[in-house]
């Protein structure tokens, strides 16, 4: 049964954009239109919202929702790594704010047929863009032992990565690994009993790793941040909500890189000159977390971390 998607840090994120009524805003992760709906409601007819999603189902569902609020929006069926290219097609070269919510939307996660969840039996899939070729099935059944181990270690940070990869290769010699439950059983077989007794599902980290690999989430994130920084107008803001340490580390490092100047290139003992001053500033030096109330109502928000950057 599909659960209604609850947008994480909804008001905090949109407040973080510091919206101007006639501004141009970009939602890079449309999903079911939670952030986009609130942004659109704050714009007048001179303002405009552009929203991206790789999932055509998300585009179609959100179109209906947003049309009830206004018509000054454009939905773009594309990976957010194509941000600059897609906006240039529409004659947009500068924007006043960008938002990214990197969580998998609940309808995707709860739809068993999409193969994202280790709690539902489905063919291995995990594609956010249903038109792309690479799926979880291809990763699990065609990647080498070394490739699987790398994916599990880098993106899942699971200490049993090698053993799980080894058992996957062994199992698929007889028959392809078809379903999410087939994979869960192999993961369970690969871990000692003491590990299986710990809190949390034993397959969580491996499923996360495969999802990241299938959708090249970290590569796309880096590209989108780099492009977004060049698109922002003065006083424009970049708001990003991440849900695991790998994403947050990228966001933190990319934001720090442009908001901090390490001394002066001419004289290490002098203060930074005007030409060396950072062109961006962090709105909050501490990561912004959901409130206790939000975490109580929406358990999926517990791992959310939000960072906000402003162009000077």
N, C-alpha and C positions, 0 to 999 in steps of 0.2 A: 504494500500500500504506500503510495507517495505521500510524503509529508509536505506541508506548505513550507516554502523556503523562507527563513527568517534572516533578514539582512543584518549582518554583524556591524556594530559601531555605526549605525545609520546616521544618527544626528551628529555625532562627534566628527565623523568623516566629512559630511557635507558642510558643517560649520567650519571645519578645518580648511575648506576651499576658499572661505571668505568671499562668497559669491557676490559679483556685481550684477545687477539686474539685466544689463545690456551686454554681458560678457559672453565669450565663446568658451565652452567647456567640453571636455572629452572624458567619457567613461569607457575605459579600456576593457572592462569586464562586465558587460551588460547583465548577463545572467537573467534573472526574472524581473529586472528593472527596478529593484529597490532603491539604490542610490540614484539612478537616472530619474526616477519619478520625483524624488524630492528636489533634485537639482532643477528639473524642468519647471516645477511649481514655483521656483524662486526667480525665474527669468521672465522679463517682459518680451514683447514681440520682437524687439531688436536683438535680444539674446538668442543663442542657438546652442543646442546640445548635439554632439556627435558621439555615438556609442558603438563599440566594437564587440563582436562575439564570433568565435569560430563555430559555434553550435547553431545551426539554422533553426532548430526547435526553439532555442532561447530568443532568437531574433523574431520569430513569428509570434510567440507568446507575448513578448514585451511590446511589440507593435500595438497590440490591442490595448494594453495597459496605458501606454504613453499617449495614445490618441485621445483618451478621455481627459487628459490634462492640457494638451496643447498640440500644435502642429509644427512648432519650430524645433524639430529634431530630425536627425538623419541617422539611420541604422546601417552599419557597415558589416557585412558578413566576411570577416577576415581575421587572421591572427594579429594580435596587437603588435607584433614585431614589424608589421607593415604600416605602422602608424603614419610616418611622414609621407610615404608613397600614396596612401589612400587619401589623406587630407589634401595633398597637392592636387590630386585629380579633381577635387572639389573646390580648388582655389583658396584653400586655407593654409596660411603660412605661419600664423601666430595664434596662440590661444591663451586664455586667462586662468585655466586650471585643468588639471588632469587627475583622475582618480583610478586606482586599481584595487580590486578586492580579489586576492589570489586564491581564495577558497573554492573548492569544487562546490557547485550549487547543489542544494538538497535534491531537486528533481533529478539531476544527473546521477547523484550518488544512490538515491533510493529506487531508481528505475533499474530493476534487476537485469534487464536486457542490455544495459550499457556496460556491464561487467566491471564496474569500479569497486564494488564492495565485496569484502570477504565474508559478509554475512548472508549474501544472496547467491543462489546457484545460477550461473549464467555462462555462456561461452565467453572466454577471455577476450576482452575488447579494450576498454579504457580510452578510446579515442574521443577527444572533445570535438574534433571535426570529423564527422562521420564519412567525409569524402576522402580522407587521406588513407594511404595504403597501410602504413605501419600500425599494427595493433599489438595488444598484449600477447595475443596468440603467436605472432611472428617473433616477438622478443623471447618468449619462453621456449619456443620450439626450434628456433634457428640460430640464436646467439651461441657463441662458443662458451666453454667453461670459463675462460678468462674474461670474456665480455660480460657474462652474467655476474661473475664475482665483482667486477668493477662497478657495475650498475648498483648492485645490492650494497656494496660498501660505501660508495660515494653518495648515493641518493637515499639509501635506507639506513645507513650507519648501523647495520645489524652485525653483531659480532660472530654470527654463525653463517655469514654470507658464503664462504667457500663451501661449507658442508651442504648448504641448501642448493647452491649451483651444481655441485657434484651429483646430488641426488636427482635433480631435474634432468641432467644429461643422461643419467642411468635409466630413469623411468621412460624417457622419450625414445630410447633405443627400441622398445617394444611397441609402444603406441604413442601418438601425439597426446600432449596434455591439453585437453579441450576446454575444461571448465574451471571456474573460480574455486569450486570445492575440490577438484582434482589437485590444484596447486596448493590449497590450504593443507590438504592431507600430507603432501610431500614436505611442506614447511614444518608441520608438526613432527613428522618422522625424523627430521633433521636436527631437532633440538632436544636436549636432555630434559628429563621429567621435571627437574627443579625449575627450569626455565618456563615450562608450560604452566606451572602453578603460580607464576607471577601475575600480578594485576595487568589487565590489558590483553588484547587479542594477539596471539603469537605471529599472525601474518601481517599485522598492520604495517610494519616498516618495509617489508618486501613489496607489498601492494603499492605503497607510496612510491617506492623506488621505480617500479615498472611504469606507473602512471607518469612520473616525471620524465622517464626515458621516452615513452611513447609520444608524449606531447612536447618534448624538448622544452620543458617549462623554464628551466634556469637559463638556458641560452636565449630564449625569447624575452625573458624578464630583463636581462642585461641590455639587450638591444633596445627594448622599449624605453627603458630609463634613459639611455644615452640619447635617443631621438627626442624624448619628451623634454629633456633639459634644454635642447636647442629651440624648441617650439614655444617655450613660455615667454610671455610678455613680462615687463617689469611689474613687480608685485604679484605675478602669477604664482600659483601654488601647485605642488605635486603631493598628493596624498596616496600612500600605499599601505594596504592592510595585508600582512602575511600570516601564514599559519604553521610554519615550521622553521626550524633554525637555519636551514640552508637558504631559504628565501630571505629571511630577515637579515642574515649575514650579508647577502648581496645588496639589499636595500640600504642597510646601515653603511657599508663601505662606499657605495656609489654616492650616497648623500654626503658623507664625510669628505670624500675626495674633492667635491666642488664647494664645500662650505668652510673649509679650513685651509689656511696657508701656512706651510711649514717654513717660517723665516723668510729671508729675502735672498733672491738669487744672486744679488750683487755683493752683499755684505752680510754674512751670517749673524753679525752682532747687532745689526740695526733692525728697526721695526720694518714690517712690510711696507713698501711704497704703495702709492695709489694703484699703480699698474699691477701690483701683485695681490691686491685685495680680492678676497673671494667674491664671486658674483652671486652667490646664494647664501642663505642663512637657514639654520634649523629653527623651526617654530618651537619645538620642544626638544631639549637635549636628552630627556628621558623618554623611553618608549611609552606610548599611550596604550593602556590596557582596558578591556571592557569592565564595566562596573560589576560589583557583586550581584546586583539585581539581574543584570543581563545574563551573566553566567548561570544564574539559577534558572531563568526562563529558557535560555538557549544554551545547552551544554556544549554545543559545537563552537561556541564563541570563546571557550576557555583558553585555546591556544593562540588566539588572535593577538597580533601586535601591530600598532599603527605608528607610522613615522610621517612627518610633514616637513616639506622643504619649500622655501620661498625664494623667488628670483628678486634680487635687489633692484 
